[in-house]
Amino acid sequence: MQIKESETRIAFREKLKELMLDNILMDDIDRIYVPLAKLISEGLNVASKTQIIGINGAQGAGKTTFGNLLKVVLETEFGMRVALLSIDDLYLTRAEREKLAATVHPLLLTRGVPGTHDIKLGEHTLDSLCNAAAKAITSIPRFDKSTDDRCPASKWEKFTGRPDVILFDGWIMGATEQPEDELAYPINMLEETEDADGIWRCYVNDQLKTTYKPLFERLDLLVMLQVPSFNKVYEWRSLQEKKLMMRTQGKKNLRVMDDKELARFISHYERLTRFLLTEMPSRADMLFHVNDDHRIFI
């Protein structure tokens, strides 16, 4: 007799199809997502306040996939209302970063590092979601990486009411500043040639110490997806760029990177990525390891 597939498994399978992911990830429902969703639903006081779950992981670690699949399980298996927010959607506009590059340091034109996000927009979005009345609508910002600029507000996602859980992802999610003595020397060619005096990396570090700290203090739970090494970041981020190119084929005014541009782009992230890979595992509330095949293990 054939056993009827559960609503959760059906929804999970549909999400894999939508994200163009291998069906082998169906194995992760009971191994990864149901236990974590159960912890969130039972271990956090969702009745009294919206819980903000931070998801940290280097570029290409699979944060967006992880958040989307966890959302499916939280909603279908545990009946929770879930909103998704990425720190990538809080980037300053292209014009704002151009101004920052002209007044502080040229490297701040490139999105990604602390100092290139609109933290006030992030705090406003979280406040709006957490305090929403039943029929209130919150507009969740969206950023278009193919144009390197924020989407028009008319294209932002709408969320009605107050979610039980906000899944908030980002490669610097929950990050703390580096010790100042570690900033003294460049760690790659980009820093050596374009930040020889350390102004850029010190500015980035100061942003983590000040502007970003209150945002990250809002997290009720910090989950880390720990990649094998920084060397994997380029390989996986390159795959993301190829997928972006496929999705946006035929569109004009795009900013999709070739291999040389991507290598330079990722150099902006190297310092903090290496630091987080060594510093965060010991203090993350939940630690998952991402293997060379992009599979997640406890």
TIGU-567245 format. One line per field, with one value per residue (C-alpha): residue number from 0; x, y, z. Coordinates in Angstrom, 1 decimal, padded with zeros to 4 digits. Example, Ala and Ser with C-alpha at 12.3 -4.5 7.8 and 13.67 -1.06 7.14 Angstrom:
% residues 2
n = (0, 1)
px = (012.3, 013.7)
py = (-004.5, -001.1)
pz = (007.8, 007.1)
% end
This chain:
% residues 298
n = (0, 1, 2, 3, 4, 5, 6, 7, 8, 9, 10, 11, 12, 13, 14, 15, 16, 17, 18, 19, 20, 21, 22, 23, 24, 25, 26, 27, 28, 29, 30, 31, 32, 33, 34, 35, 36, 37, 38, 39, 40, 41, 42, 43, 44, 45, 46, 47, 48, 49, 50, 51, 52, 53, 54, 55, 56, 57, 58, 59, 60, 61, 62, 63, 64, 65, 66, 67, 68, 69, 70, 71, 72, 73, 74, 75, 76, 77, 78, 79, 80, 81, 82, 83, 84, 85, 86, 87, 88, 89, 90, 91, 92, 93, 94, 95, 96, 97, 98, 99, 100, 101, 102, 103, 104, 105, 106, 107, 108, 109, 110, 111, 112, 113, 114, 115, 116, 117, 118, 119, 120, 121, 122, 123, 124, 125, 126, 127, 128, 129, 130, 131, 132, 133, 134, 135, 136, 137, 138, 139, 140, 141, 142, 143, 144, 145, 146, 147, 148, 149, 150, 151, 152, 153, 154, 155, 156, 157, 158, 159, 160, 161, 162, 163, 164, 165, 166, 167, 168, 169, 170, 171, 172, 173, 174, 175, 176, 177, 178, 179, 180, 181, 182, 183, 184, 185, 186, 187, 188, 189, 190, 191, 192, 193, 194, 195, 196, 197, 198, 199, 200, 201, 202, 203, 204, 205, 206, 207, 208, 209, 210, 211, 212, 213, 214, 215, 216, 217, 218, 219, 220, 221, 222, 223, 224, 225, 226, 227, 228, 229, 230, 231, 232, 233, 234, 235, 236, 237, 238, 239, 240, 241, 242, 243, 244, 245, 246, 247, 248, 249, 250, 251, 252, 253, 254, 255, 256, 257, 258, 259, 260, 261, 262, 263, 264, 265, 266, 267, 268, 269, 270, 271, 272, 273, 274, 275, 276, 277, 278, 279, 280, 281, 282, 283, 284, 285, 286, 287, 288, 289, 290, 291, 292, 293, 294, 295, 296, 297)
px = (000.0, 001.4, 001.8, 000.5, 003.2, 002.9, 002.1, 005.5, 007.3, 005.1, 005.9, 009.6, 009.8, 008.0, 010.5, 013.4, 012.0, 011.4, 015.0, 016.3, 017.9, 018.6, 016.0, 018.7, 018.0, 014.7, 016.9, 017.6, 014.0, 014.1, 017.9, 018.2, 015.1, 012.5, 014.7, 015.7, 012.2, 011.0, 013.6, 012.5, 008.8, 009.1, 012.2, 011.4, 008.5, 006.8, 003.5, 004.7, 007.1, 008.5, 011.7, 014.6, 016.8, 020.1, 021.7, 025.4, 027.4, 030.2, 029.3, 027.9, 027.3, 023.6, 022.0, 019.2, 018.4, 018.6, 016.2, 013.7, 013.6, 013.5, 010.6, 008.7, 009.0, 008.2, 005.0, 003.7, 004.9, 004.5, 001.9, 004.2, 004.1, 007.6, 009.2, 012.5, 015.0, 018.5, 021.2, 022.0, 018.7, 019.7, 022.6, 022.9, 021.9, 024.5, 024.4, 024.8, 027.9, 029.3, 029.1, 030.6, 033.5, 034.2, 034.1, 035.5, 037.3, 037.0, 036.7, 033.3, 031.8, 031.7, 028.7, 029.1, 031.3, 030.1, 029.5, 027.7, 024.3, 021.4, 021.2, 018.4, 016.3, 017.0, 016.0, 012.8, 011.9, 012.4, 010.4, 007.6, 007.4, 007.7, 005.1, 002.6, -001.1, -003.0, -003.8, -000.8, 001.5, 005.3, 007.3, 010.5, 013.4, 014.8, 018.2, 018.9, 022.5, 022.3, 022.0, 023.9, 021.2, 018.1, 014.9, 012.1, 009.9, 007.0, 008.8, 009.5, 007.8, 004.8, 004.1, 000.8, 000.6, 003.2, 005.3, 006.1, 009.7, 012.0, 014.8, 017.5, 020.5, 023.8, 027.5, 028.3, 025.2, 026.1, 029.7, 031.9, 034.9, 038.4, 041.1, 042.7, 046.2, 045.0, 044.3, 047.9, 048.9, 047.1, 046.0, 045.6, 046.6, 043.5, 044.4, 048.0, 047.5, 044.2, 044.2, 047.9, 047.2, 044.4, 041.8, 039.2, 039.6, 039.7, 036.4, 034.8, 035.9, 034.6, 031.2, 030.9, 031.9, 029.3, 026.5, 026.0, 026.1, 022.5, 021.2, 022.9, 021.9, 018.3, 019.0, 017.3, 019.2, 022.4, 022.8, 026.1, 026.7, 030.4, 032.1, 035.2, 037.5, 037.8, 039.0, 035.5, 034.0, 035.3, 034.1, 030.6, 030.2, 031.3, 028.4, 026.0, 027.2, 026.7, 023.1, 022.5, 023.7, 021.3, 018.3, 019.0, 020.0, 018.8, 018.3, 020.2, 022.4, 023.4, 026.5, 027.2, 030.9, 033.4, 036.0, 038.6, 036.0, 034.6, 038.1, 038.6, 035.1, 035.6, 038.9, 036.8, 035.2, 038.4, 039.5, 036.2, 035.3, 038.5, 038.0, 034.4, 035.4, 037.7, 035.9, 032.2, 031.8, 032.5, 029.7, 027.0, 023.9, 023.6, 026.5, 026.1, 029.0, 028.8, 031.0, 032.7, 029.6, 027.5, 025.6, 024.9, 025.8, 025.7)
py = (000.0, 003.4, 005.8, 009.3, 012.0, 014.6, 018.2, 019.2, 016.8, 017.9, 021.6, 020.9, 019.0, 021.9, 024.4, 022.3, 022.3, 026.0, 026.6, 024.1, 022.0, 018.2, 016.0, 014.4, 017.3, 015.6, 013.6, 016.7, 017.3, 014.9, 015.2, 019.0, 021.1, 019.4, 019.3, 022.9, 024.0, 022.1, 023.8, 027.2, 026.5, 025.0, 026.7, 030.3, 032.3, 033.1, 033.8, 037.1, 038.4, 037.8, 035.8, 036.9, 034.0, 035.1, 032.8, 033.4, 031.8, 032.8, 033.7, 030.7, 028.7, 028.3, 030.7, 031.6, 028.0, 027.1, 029.9, 029.0, 025.4, 026.1, 028.5, 025.7, 023.4, 026.0, 026.9, 023.5, 021.3, 023.8, 026.3, 029.4, 032.6, 033.3, 036.3, 036.2, 039.1, 039.2, 041.8, 041.7, 043.5, 046.3, 047.5, 051.2, 052.3, 052.6, 056.4, 056.3, 054.0, 056.3, 059.2, 057.0, 056.1, 059.7, 060.9, 058.0, 055.4, 054.2, 050.6, 051.4, 051.5, 047.7, 046.3, 043.8, 044.9, 046.6, 050.2, 049.5, 048.6, 050.9, 049.8, 052.2, 050.6, 047.2, 048.4, 050.0, 046.8, 044.7, 047.1, 047.2, 043.4, 042.8, 045.4, 044.9, 044.8, 041.9, 043.7, 046.0, 045.6, 045.8, 046.3, 044.2, 045.7, 043.9, 044.5, 043.6, 042.3, 042.1, 046.0, 046.5, 048.7, 048.6, 047.6, 050.2, 050.2, 049.0, 045.7, 045.1, 042.1, 042.7, 040.9, 041.2, 041.2, 040.1, 037.0, 034.5, 034.2, 036.4, 034.4, 037.1, 035.9, 037.5, 036.7, 039.1, 038.2, 038.4, 039.4, 041.2, 043.5, 042.2, 043.0, 046.2, 044.7, 042.3, 045.2, 046.3, 044.2, 043.6, 040.0, 040.1, 042.0, 044.2, 045.5, 045.8, 047.9, 049.7, 050.0, 050.3, 052.7, 050.6, 053.4, 051.1, 048.0, 050.2, 051.9, 048.6, 047.3, 050.5, 050.0, 046.5, 047.9, 050.7, 050.9, 047.1, 046.1, 047.2, 045.4, 042.1, 042.4, 041.9, 038.3, 035.7, 032.8, 032.7, 029.9, 029.4, 027.5, 026.9, 026.3, 024.1, 027.0, 030.4, 028.7, 027.3, 030.7, 031.7, 028.4, 028.6, 032.3, 031.8, 029.3, 032.0, 034.5, 032.0, 031.3, 035.1, 035.4, 032.7, 034.3, 037.8, 036.8, 039.4, 042.2, 045.5, 047.5, 044.4, 044.2, 040.4, 039.8, 037.8, 035.6, 038.4, 040.8, 038.1, 037.4, 041.0, 041.3, 038.4, 039.9, 042.5, 039.8, 037.7, 039.4, 039.1, 035.7, 034.2, 035.8, 034.6, 031.0, 030.9, 033.2, 032.5, 028.7, 028.8, 031.3, 030.5, 029.0, 026.4, 025.3, 023.4, 022.3, 022.6, 020.0, 020.2, 018.9, 021.6, 019.3, 020.4, 018.3, 018.9)
pz = (000.0, -001.0, 001.8, 001.1, 001.1, 003.9, 003.1, 004.4, 002.0, -001.0, -000.3, 000.3, -003.0, -004.8, -003.3, -004.5, -008.0, -007.9, -006.8, -009.3, -006.7, -006.6, -005.1, -002.9, -000.6, 000.4, 002.7, 004.7, 005.9, 008.8, 009.3, 009.4, 008.9, 011.1, 014.2, 013.8, 013.1, 016.1, 018.2, 016.9, 017.5, 020.9, 022.4, 021.5, 022.9, 019.6, 021.3, 022.8, 020.2, 016.7, 016.9, 014.7, 013.5, 012.0, 009.4, 008.8, 006.0, 003.6, 000.0, -001.8, 001.5, 000.7, 003.1, 000.8, 000.1, 003.8, 004.7, 002.0, 002.9, 006.7, 005.9, 004.2, 007.2, 009.8, 007.9, 006.8, 009.8, 012.6, 011.3, 011.8, 009.8, 008.4, 006.8, 004.9, 005.0, 003.6, 004.5, 000.8, 000.2, 002.5, 000.4, -000.1, -003.6, -006.3, -006.0, -002.2, -002.6, -005.2, -002.8, 000.0, -002.3, -003.1, 000.5, 002.5, 000.3, -003.3, -002.3, -000.6, -004.1, -004.0, -002.1, 000.6, 003.4, 006.6, 005.7, 002.4, 003.9, 004.9, 008.6, 009.4, 006.6, 008.1, 011.6, 010.2, 008.4, 011.5, 013.6, 011.1, 011.0, 014.7, 015.7, 012.8, 013.4, 011.9, 008.6, 008.4, 005.4, 005.6, 002.4, 002.5, 000.5, -002.4, -004.2, -007.8, -008.1, -011.9, -011.9, -008.7, -007.4, -005.1, -006.7, -007.0, -003.9, -006.1, -006.6, -002.8, -001.3, 000.8, 004.1, 005.9, 009.7, 012.2, 011.4, 014.1, 012.8, 010.7, 009.0, 008.5, 006.5, 005.6, 005.1, 008.0, 010.1, 013.7, 013.0, 015.5, 014.8, 014.4, 017.0, 015.8, 015.7, 013.0, 010.7, 010.5, 007.4, 004.1, 003.5, -000.3, -003.4, -003.2, 000.2, -000.6, -003.7, -003.0, 000.8, 001.6, 004.5, 005.9, 005.8, 004.2, 006.4, 009.5, 008.4, 007.8, 011.2, 012.9, 011.3, 012.8, 016.2, 016.1, 013.4, 012.9, 016.6, 017.6, 014.5, 015.3, 019.0, 017.9, 017.0, 019.2, 017.6, 015.5, 013.0, 011.2, 007.9, 008.1, 004.7, 004.4, 003.7, 002.0, -001.1, -001.7, -001.6, -005.1, -006.6, -005.2, -005.8, -009.4, -009.7, -008.4, -011.0, -013.8, -012.6, -012.4, -016.0, -017.1, -015.3, -016.7, -020.3, -022.8, -020.2, -020.7, -018.3, -016.3, -014.0, -014.2, -013.4, -015.5, -013.7, -013.3, -011.9, -009.6, -008.2, -007.3, -005.9, -003.5, -002.3, -000.6, 001.5, 002.3, 005.5, 007.3, 005.9, 007.2, 010.6, 010.9, 009.9, 012.9, 015.4, 015.0, 015.4, 019.1, 019.8, 017.2, 018.8, 016.1, 013.9, 010.6, 008.5, 004.7, 002.9, -000.4, -002.2, -000.7, 001.7, 005.2, 008.3, 012.0)
% end
